[in-house]
Amino acid sequence: MFYREAGDFKTSYRDDSQTFPISFDRWRYYAVLIVAFGVIPFLINDYWANALLVPFLIYAIAAIGLNILTGYCGQVSLGTGGFMAVGAYACYKLMTAFPDVSILIHVLLAGGVTALVGVLFGLPSLRIKGFYLAVATLAAQFFLVWLFNKVPWFYNYSASGQISAPERTFLGHAVTGPATTASAKYLFCLAILVVLAWLARNLTRGTIGRKWMAIRDMDIAAEIIGVNPLTAKLSAFAVSSFFVGVSGALFFAVYLGAVEVGEAFGIQKSFLVLFMIIIGGLGSIFGSFAGAAFLVLLPVVLKVIGVDLLGWPTDIVAHIQLVIIGALIVMFLILEPHGLAQLWRVAKEKLRLWPFPY
């Protein structure tokens, strides 16, 4: 069988601790990047960009952010939609106040603003956890949506209450506004996702990530061995909120172009991202990608099969989608709590041992 680690010997600790210790995994990773950056931009069209690829990239960033907080640090959050709204409105205010600054800087600064807000709403985690923390973050979700609806300054006193992204370019290509192209939006989001995923992977494998996981597994024992709960929990909230804020800024500026906070960043958005990490796998960067890909692809597949091929009404297909997602969540929580990521790990182990019994 071709999937073997035979011959992959290591001569240093650095080589032994790398993300892909098996050379086949490394080359597969490089091949995926080559296809993503060098092939797909020449084949993509508006439908594939708006229906699948761009929302997948943006939701993957949000899922990684929530997975850092919930999967790695064990802090349950139901306020993802509200934090995405913070990133979107921060990006909008920056874009309108500083029109000559690069859109990339605006997106990153929007993530920084969201990180500050996340730390503020993460303070209750120092006293409460579990269900009570989930309720506190749910309150943050409703409060942030109410705030952006009721304070006209956030939407520049627009009569409709809607915010619209002005046209901005990056490296000479429009990535926001009506003049943007599918490949430009896709490459802009892809580049940000690759950098943030690399950052998240290194954070979770380093000292900070080990502190997060110690807090997740048993916070009292972690404090006894020297982990500071204050810095560990608040750093998880800050990093998670930064990722979610960046995804919210991209969701508004690059993907939708115009949003109304109640419709785009309601409680449904928080549950959607939470379902992504539950189905994909808690405590796994790959699981964030898998969950985002699954829940972005599922509505498209159901529409093609149910509406286009079988002629079912759209509302029936939407209800079927909810039933499938609910059934999968229950199934994964009972049978495989680590989600699709664990199924992928098991499949790789079986390939490594094939044809011998597992």
SULPE-V59155 format. One record per pair of residues at least 4 apart in sequence whose ideal C-beta (glycine too) atoms are under 7 Angstrom apart, sorted by the first residue. I is the first residue (numbers start at 1). GAP is how many residues later the second one is. If there is no record, write none. Layout:
i=I gap=GAP
i=I gap=GAP
This chain:
i=1 gap=350
i=1 gap=353
i=3 gap=21
i=3 gap=348
i=3 gap=349
i=4 gap=348
i=5 gap=17
i=5 gap=347
i=8 gap=13
i=8 gap=14
i=8 gap=15
i=10 gap=5
i=10 gap=6
i=11 gap=4
i=12 gap=4
i=13 gap=4
i=16 gap=5
i=19 gap=182
i=20 gap=5
i=20 gap=6
i=20 gap=9
i=23 gap=4
i=24 gap=4
i=25 gap=4
i=26 gap=4
i=27 gap=4
i=28 gap=4
i=29 gap=4
i=30 gap=4
i=31 gap=4
i=32 gap=4
i=33 gap=4
i=34 gap=4
i=35 gap=4
i=35 gap=5
i=36 gap=4
i=36 gap=154
i=37 gap=153
i=39 gap=4
i=40 gap=4
i=41 gap=142
i=41 gap=145
i=41 gap=146
i=44 gap=4
i=44 gap=5
i=44 gap=9
i=44 gap=138
i=44 gap=139
i=44 gap=142
i=45 gap=4
i=45 gap=137
i=46 gap=4
i=46 gap=136
i=47 gap=4
i=48 gap=4
i=48 gap=5
i=49 gap=4
i=49 gap=5
i=49 gap=133
i=49 gap=136
i=49 gap=137
i=50 gap=4
i=51 gap=249
i=52 gap=4
i=52 gap=244
i=52 gap=245
i=52 gap=248
i=53 gap=4
i=53 gap=133
i=54 gap=4
i=54 gap=131
i=54 gap=132
i=54 gap=135
i=54 gap=200
i=54 gap=201
i=55 gap=4
i=55 gap=200
i=55 gap=241
i=56 gap=4
i=56 gap=236
i=56 gap=237
i=56 gap=240
i=57 gap=132
i=57 gap=133
i=57 gap=136
i=58 gap=4
i=58 gap=131
i=58 gap=189
i=58 gap=192
i=58 gap=193
i=58 gap=197
i=59 gap=4
i=59 gap=214
i=59 gap=217
i=59 gap=233
i=59 gap=237
i=60 gap=4
i=60 gap=133
i=60 gap=228
i=60 gap=229
i=60 gap=232
i=61 gap=4
i=61 gap=132
i=61 gap=135
i=61 gap=182
i=61 gap=185
i=61 gap=186
i=62 gap=4
i=62 gap=18
i=62 gap=22
i=62 gap=181
i=62 gap=182
i=62 gap=185
i=62 gap=211
i=63 gap=4
i=63 gap=210
i=63 gap=213
i=63 gap=214
i=63 gap=217
i=63 gap=225
i=63 gap=228
i=63 gap=229
i=64 gap=4
i=64 gap=132
i=64 gap=133
i=64 gap=136
i=64 gap=179
i=64 gap=221
i=64 gap=224
i=65 gap=175
i=65 gap=178
i=65 gap=179
i=65 gap=182
i=66 gap=4
i=66 gap=11
i=66 gap=14
i=66 gap=174
i=66 gap=178
i=66 gap=207
i=66 gap=208
i=66 gap=211
i=67 gap=4
i=67 gap=5
i=67 gap=210
i=67 gap=215
i=67 gap=216
i=67 gap=220
i=67 gap=221
i=68 gap=4
i=68 gap=5
i=68 gap=132
i=68 gap=168
i=68 gap=171
i=68 gap=172
i=68 gap=175
i=69 gap=4
i=69 gap=6
i=69 gap=8
i=69 gap=167
i=69 gap=168
i=69 gap=171
i=70 gap=5
i=70 gap=6
i=70 gap=7
i=70 gap=207
i=70 gap=212
i=71 gap=206
i=71 gap=211
i=71 gap=212
i=71 gap=213
i=72 gap=132
i=72 gap=137
i=72 gap=140
i=72 gap=141
i=72 gap=144
i=72 gap=211
i=73 gap=139
i=73 gap=142
i=73 gap=143
i=73 gap=160
i=73 gap=163
i=74 gap=141
i=74 gap=142
i=75 gap=50
i=75 gap=58
i=75 gap=158
i=75 gap=161
i=76 gap=54
i=76 gap=57
i=76 gap=58
i=77 gap=60
i=78 gap=56
i=78 gap=59
i=78 gap=60
i=78 gap=63
i=78 gap=192
i=78 gap=196
i=79 gap=4
i=79 gap=42
i=79 gap=58
i=79 gap=59
i=79 gap=61
i=79 gap=62
i=79 gap=191
i=80 gap=4
i=80 gap=164
i=80 gap=189
i=80 gap=190
i=80 gap=193
i=80 gap=194
i=81 gap=4
i=81 gap=60
i=81 gap=184
i=81 gap=185
i=81 gap=186
i=81 gap=188
i=81 gap=189
i=82 gap=4
i=82 gap=58
i=82 gap=59
i=82 gap=62
i=82 gap=63
i=82 gap=183
i=83 gap=4
i=83 gap=31
i=83 gap=34
i=83 gap=35
i=83 gap=158
i=83 gap=161
i=83 gap=162
i=83 gap=165
i=84 gap=4
i=84 gap=160
i=84 gap=163
i=84 gap=164
i=84 gap=167
i=84 gap=181
i=84 gap=185
i=85 gap=4
i=85 gap=59
i=85 gap=60
i=85 gap=63
i=85 gap=163
i=85 gap=176
i=85 gap=180
i=86 gap=4
i=86 gap=27
i=86 gap=28
i=86 gap=31
i=86 gap=58
i=86 gap=159
i=86 gap=162
i=87 gap=4
i=87 gap=23
i=87 gap=24
i=87 gap=27
i=87 gap=157
i=87 gap=158
i=87 gap=159
i=87 gap=160
i=87 gap=161
i=87 gap=162
i=88 gap=4
i=88 gap=160
i=88 gap=161
i=88 gap=163
i=88 gap=164
i=88 gap=171
i=88 gap=177
i=89 gap=4
i=89 gap=59
i=89 gap=65
i=89 gap=74
i=90 gap=4
i=90 gap=20
i=90 gap=23
i=90 gap=24
i=90 gap=155
i=91 gap=4
i=91 gap=15
i=91 gap=16
i=91 gap=19
i=91 gap=158
i=91 gap=161
i=91 gap=162
i=92 gap=4
i=92 gap=71
i=92 gap=73
i=92 gap=160
i=93 gap=4
i=94 gap=4
i=94 gap=12
i=94 gap=15
i=94 gap=16
i=95 gap=4
i=95 gap=11
i=95 gap=70
i=95 gap=71
i=95 gap=73
i=95 gap=158
i=96 gap=60
i=96 gap=70
i=101 gap=4
i=101 gap=5
i=102 gap=68
i=103 gap=4
i=103 gap=65
i=103 gap=67
i=103 gap=72
i=103 gap=73
i=103 gap=150
i=104 gap=4
i=104 gap=66
i=105 gap=4
i=106 gap=4
i=107 gap=4
i=107 gap=139
i=107 gap=142
i=107 gap=143
i=108 gap=4
i=108 gap=138
i=109 gap=4
i=110 gap=4
i=110 gap=135
i=110 gap=136
i=110 gap=139
i=111 gap=4
i=111 gap=131
i=111 gap=134
i=111 gap=135
i=111 gap=138
i=112 gap=4
i=112 gap=130
i=113 gap=4
i=113 gap=132
i=114 gap=4
i=114 gap=127
i=114 gap=128
i=114 gap=130
i=114 gap=131
i=115 gap=4
i=115 gap=123
i=115 gap=126
i=115 gap=127
i=115 gap=130
i=116 gap=4
i=117 gap=4
i=117 gap=124
i=118 gap=4
i=118 gap=119
i=118 gap=120
i=118 gap=122
i=118 gap=123
i=119 gap=115
i=119 gap=118
i=119 gap=119
i=121 gap=16
i=121 gap=19
i=122 gap=111
i=122 gap=112
i=122 gap=115
i=124 gap=4
i=124 gap=9
i=124 gap=12
i=125 gap=4
i=125 gap=8
i=125 gap=108
i=125 gap=112
i=126 gap=103
i=126 gap=104
i=126 gap=107
i=128 gap=4
i=128 gap=5
i=128 gap=8
i=129 gap=4
i=131 gap=4
i=132 gap=4
i=133 gap=4
i=134 gap=4
i=135 gap=4
i=136 gap=4
i=137 gap=4
i=138 gap=4
i=139 gap=4
i=140 gap=4
i=141 gap=4
i=141 gap=126
i=141 gap=129
i=142 gap=4
i=143 gap=4
i=144 gap=4
i=145 gap=4
i=145 gap=116
i=145 gap=117
i=145 gap=120
i=145 gap=121
i=146 gap=4
i=147 gap=4
i=148 gap=6
i=148 gap=113
i=149 gap=12
i=149 gap=112
i=149 gap=113
i=152 gap=5
i=155 gap=6
i=155 gap=7
i=155 gap=8
i=158 gap=4
i=161 gap=99
i=162 gap=96
i=162 gap=97
i=162 gap=98
i=163 gap=95
i=163 gap=96
i=164 gap=93
i=164 gap=94
i=165 gap=11
i=165 gap=12
i=165 gap=87
i=165 gap=88
i=165 gap=92
i=165 gap=93
i=166 gap=10
i=166 gap=11
i=167 gap=7
i=167 gap=9
i=167 gap=10
i=167 gap=12
i=168 gap=7
i=168 gap=8
i=168 gap=9
i=169 gap=4
i=169 gap=5
i=169 gap=6
i=170 gap=5
i=170 gap=18
i=173 gap=11
i=174 gap=5
i=174 gap=6
i=174 gap=10
i=175 gap=5
i=175 gap=9
i=175 gap=10
i=175 gap=13
i=175 gap=79
i=176 gap=4
i=176 gap=77
i=176 gap=78
i=176 gap=81
i=180 gap=4
i=180 gap=5
i=182 gap=4
i=183 gap=4
i=184 gap=4
i=185 gap=4
i=185 gap=69
i=186 gap=4
i=187 gap=4
i=188 gap=4
i=188 gap=66
i=189 gap=4
i=189 gap=61
i=189 gap=65
i=190 gap=4
i=191 gap=4
i=192 gap=4
i=192 gap=54
i=192 gap=58
i=193 gap=4
i=194 gap=4
i=195 gap=4
i=196 gap=4
i=196 gap=47
i=196 gap=50
i=197 gap=4
i=197 gap=88
i=198 gap=4
i=199 gap=4
i=200 gap=4
i=200 gap=85
i=201 gap=4
i=201 gap=84
i=202 gap=4
i=203 gap=5
i=203 gap=6
i=203 gap=36
i=204 gap=5
i=204 gap=81
i=205 gap=4
i=207 gap=4
i=208 gap=4
i=208 gap=27
i=209 gap=4
i=210 gap=4
i=211 gap=4
i=211 gap=16
i=211 gap=21
i=212 gap=4
i=212 gap=20
i=212 gap=24
i=213 gap=4
i=214 gap=8
i=214 gap=13
i=215 gap=4
i=215 gap=7
i=215 gap=12
i=215 gap=14
i=215 gap=17
i=215 gap=18
i=218 gap=4
i=219 gap=4
i=219 gap=10
i=220 gap=4
i=221 gap=4
i=222 gap=5
i=223 gap=4
i=223 gap=6
i=227 gap=5
i=228 gap=4
i=229 gap=4
i=230 gap=4
i=231 gap=4
i=232 gap=4
i=233 gap=4
i=234 gap=4
i=235 gap=4
i=236 gap=4
i=237 gap=4
i=238 gap=4
i=239 gap=4
i=240 gap=4
i=241 gap=4
i=242 gap=4
i=243 gap=4
i=244 gap=4
i=245 gap=4
i=246 gap=4
i=247 gap=4
i=248 gap=4
i=249 gap=4
i=250 gap=4
i=250 gap=5
i=251 gap=4
i=251 gap=5
i=252 gap=4
i=252 gap=7
i=256 gap=8
i=259 gap=5
i=260 gap=4
i=261 gap=4
i=262 gap=4
i=265 gap=4
i=267 gap=4
i=268 gap=4
i=269 gap=4
i=270 gap=4
i=271 gap=4
i=272 gap=4
i=272 gap=23
i=274 gap=4
i=275 gap=4
i=275 gap=20
i=275 gap=50
i=275 gap=54
i=276 gap=4
i=276 gap=12
i=276 gap=15
i=276 gap=16
i=276 gap=19
i=277 gap=5
i=277 gap=10
i=277 gap=11
i=277 gap=14
i=278 gap=4
i=278 gap=51
i=278 gap=54
i=278 gap=55
i=278 gap=61
i=279 gap=12
i=279 gap=15
i=279 gap=16
i=279 gap=49
i=279 gap=50
i=279 gap=53
i=279 gap=60
i=279 gap=61
i=280 gap=4
i=280 gap=7
i=280 gap=8
i=280 gap=10
i=280 gap=11
i=280 gap=12
i=280 gap=14
i=280 gap=59
i=280 gap=60
i=280 gap=61
i=281 gap=6
i=281 gap=9
i=281 gap=57
i=281 gap=58
i=281 gap=59
i=281 gap=60
i=281 gap=61
i=282 gap=5
i=282 gap=56
i=282 gap=57
i=284 gap=4
i=284 gap=54
i=284 gap=57
i=286 gap=4
i=286 gap=55
i=286 gap=58
i=287 gap=4
i=287 gap=52
i=287 gap=53
i=287 gap=54
i=288 gap=4
i=289 gap=4
i=290 gap=4
i=290 gap=50
i=290 gap=51
i=291 gap=4
i=291 gap=48
i=291 gap=49
i=292 gap=4
i=293 gap=4
i=294 gap=4
i=294 gap=46
i=297 gap=4
i=298 gap=4
i=298 gap=23
i=298 gap=26
i=299 gap=4
i=299 gap=22
i=300 gap=4
i=301 gap=4
i=302 gap=4
i=302 gap=15
i=302 gap=18
i=302 gap=19
i=303 gap=4
i=303 gap=5
i=303 gap=14
i=304 gap=4
i=304 gap=5
i=305 gap=4
i=305 gap=5
i=306 gap=4
i=306 gap=6
i=306 gap=11
i=306 gap=14
i=307 gap=5
i=307 gap=7
i=307 gap=10
i=312 gap=4
i=312 gap=5
i=314 gap=4
i=315 gap=4
i=316 gap=4
i=317 gap=4
i=318 gap=4
i=319 gap=4
i=320 gap=4
i=321 gap=4
i=322 gap=4
i=323 gap=4
i=324 gap=4
i=325 gap=4
i=326 gap=4
i=327 gap=4
i=328 gap=4
i=329 gap=4
i=330 gap=4
i=331 gap=4
i=332 gap=4
i=332 gap=5
i=332 gap=7
i=333 gap=4
i=336 gap=6
i=336 gap=7
i=338 gap=4
i=340 gap=4
i=341 gap=4
i=342 gap=4
i=343 gap=4
i=344 gap=4
i=345 gap=4
i=346 gap=4
i=347 gap=4
i=348 gap=4
i=349 gap=4
i=349 gap=9
i=350 gap=4
i=350 gap=8
i=353 gap=5
